[in-house]
């Protein structure tokens, strides 16, 4: 059926529809450069979303590439391009297939359905509606793939059980980890219902493992005993996202979906060595390749990547840029980790750019390298920077970081018992579903950059500073973004490289990172080694906590490298000494609670172990020793930690599930329970908002958020509606474009709701005052309310609180650890939107399970090469790894923030790894001290305990 | 990805011709079944063919035919195989192995031939190290990161064979029909896979230009029970850490004969003849199952970081036998 067509002419004779598409697709063969042989191509006929189409495709194009770049169907996403994540799932003859792993030319005569084909006559399918109602899409990048897998499931099996749905969707990873909501939405759609409660009942009828079934409704809201909170008019009620329809229909435009006329494609050549001097780069052959437009290397591009350097982001100001001793460039020499950029190419299409990379000859002088932070501090270790491997602060202060209160020496003397233990955590990558990309476009002196950033304002400042141009000349646009999880409230080197190439070529340039590049070239959670020494009285009262910690930062200090957790205990004597250490590994940076999940794993494993050795119930130990004032002296604005723990223990049936004798279950299948608790920053700060009201009565809320997946646009809309006293549907939210939005603090540090949300409240107040004075605007009049509040706390600390309770089942024969029950209790102040709040809590907890049990980036120690970059290698959690997470919100209102709302996004991940690890210890009677607690570690530990037998 | 020409093969003869023609014109050639893994390897630069010969277009090799046993076309997808009623009923071990592979999306395109013939998933090989499998003369795992490598049959390469269906086919005593430029030949599944001592750059006896065309399963004896157990690294989409394909010919509760083949532990599907002998003529009691577990790991030679696979294998064999005895 397929006919080989060499001439473009025949292609142009195709159907009118295809012609239209071809005209809109900039990278079609029209750009075949002079002198280059046309790549083999073939005309195929497919039924695409029900319509017959003829397409002329290069034989090497994947189906995903053909759909996205040449048929204009960008709803199909590329998350890994390797058949590991499922974002590209389409239906071929009704069956789900990874379109990244099929050639378009193989599709001749087949029927293909994409997400765009689910919507009929503008109406969403029942499944799409159910996805909206259940808040299944968070960032939305995996959603098209989830929809296609679920659509195929429901047509083959109209009434699937939850386990059947998990199995059918196991090939679709969701890094927001909203697995519970995807499954619930699919089952509800099967029942012709969009009601979350009925899906929950369906799960109970499953007949599967009764413990994996949510017995309660998905989330319970409880007003705090100390601070009754009633729902307001708009705030506090479940509200589907205002952009949910775009997220479930493939209409949401992410950075890689941006197509500009004449756009070039860029690729980056990266160092294969962990440490090497670049002697010479010969680009002549690459430059001679037809279609190559520009090549940049450290020789002709000396742009400093400011936000990639010491301490990063907002702390990296002009002064620091001048004084820093350890400057990071877009292209560095020497290169200091496998993945450090060496060169970048812009060419007429991505294949030419990739071919050009192969033709660049780099002469490296390999240098000695070091991977382990503790090794790196030894006197004879190779120095990655001249001053050694202890990373300095932004002010060139070469000292460990830490805190001290009282005297730990005195504390240990006063203790009845003293315990010491070492814990470690590994590098876990953010692995957001959208691989990093950037589209740069210069118009004269003005740069427009489309990029997945969680902070358009900070990204703009960073770009201006790094390129040495005024901030007014930079426009940053991010309308949709496929996940954040940290290190995105700034610019990326991809943005700078795209900008440099666009300048060089006077054409728009799109730079796309592969999944592997995103894993090794960008940032993940810093690995740690934590040495604790803890002294207690015989009644379990803490006397002293000492922590010596080491954080592996990679060769550039991007973020703090701190290890948190000691501060959440009351203790008269504490001392922490944390060394952020340079290594020749992938750079470490902020990832959902930057220093918390790994630190909390260490300290709360330590304390759980102390409690076990003191023969105390860990819940009692926690209640005795947990923080009641910040730093034991400053009062919290409100305090609900004890309530979180007590209510959680009761709802979880802690006394029933926790084993007073760990590992006491007979037989190889052992259950146990663990808990951990959390206090996490929820401070106030500066941000801006503008609300415009026109003569038609339309309110436009301008906020500089991008909505990384947490639902900020909707949250801002709800806050505005409440503050203005109007309906959500009466207003529009304008976001994600520095030309249209005021400053926002940016989506990091769980601050958007508190800070930008509060600015919205103040802007509404300003607008209402004007309305009261001038009346509603008429005709072409407009009123503009704006505010940039910078509220401060008067001698108090504002914190969010929570506790997680986990039951695990460990098969000690086979080393399989599985979470069978999970309860997360959170006081996040007032909940603005319970629907999206549940997604946040469940997602963070589920991510934490992956960190506890399997995720890792493993290195070859001899070559310094990462061996497991990607979803497959790093063992990122799938539908089948995600248990039901039960959520209880204890609401409070301390009178601060927007209607009393506190932080949420990061806090749900913070206690999770510790709770899981404590449950494992309780189940097997053996403390697992190194994350992740993989099967091989469990089996090896148990075999060692049994004298080599198991 | 370098430009290449795709050629859809109509039938086996044409496929072999296309492969030969490419070679005759000094163009490198790769054959594609489902293509998922092939495209991944091309994108990683592990292979850069000038010509891709697509076999999945050969309709005559996409079938499961029940006659004197079962004949399975090499281009049958894993999804079709796992869903086939005859396979599920009489060759359960194969159905379970097929449905344990990767994800639904991959099983919908992946073929049985491609699964059996897939290249190793050793992280050194997949990351482009110039190892024995990739034109070099070193196995980096020996003194490197070898958590997932062989505890049996290793040297000079220590890969583990990545296929889930291969141990099942060896356990079922399947015969492979191979087609190539020199015509057809038949090879027992157990003889298809070769140790690295034979040729460390390959995993099987396929010659250049030869493809796995069909798989023939002998008729099922009455009383046969079979199952495939697989240990994964997360709950979905990993290759086997350790797996066991067990086929027992039972006379009531007495095992007349057994075939037990492990996956994930050796460069080939690793048959356990001593365990099979131990089980023959016995009732599968907990004691026998435990003894079988012990015998299964006799002779294991773990590397520095994979000794955990020894208790895992021992327990897996014991538990699988206990469960199948109860079934």
Interface residues (C-beta under 8 A of the other chain):
Chain A: X2 X39 X40 X42 X58 X59 X60 X62 X81 X82 X83 X84 X86 X89 X92 X95 X96 X97 X98 X100 X101 X102 X103 X105 X106 X108 X149 X152 X167 X168 X170 X171 X351 X354 X355 X358 X668 X813 X814 X815 X816 X818 X850 X853 X854 X858 X859 X860 X861 X862 X863 X865 X867 X868 X872 X873 X875 X876 X877 X878 X879 X880 X881 X934 X935 X936 X937 X939 X940 X942 X943 X949 X950
Chain B: X1 X2 X3 X4 X5 X6 X8 X32 X35 X36 X37 X39 X40 X43 X45 X52 X54 X56 X57 X79 X102 X103 X104 X105 X106 X108 X109 X123 X124 X127 X129 X140 X143 X144 X145 X147 X231 X233 X234 X235 X236 X237 X238 X241 X305 X306 X307 X308 X309 X311 X312 X314 X315 X316 X318 X319
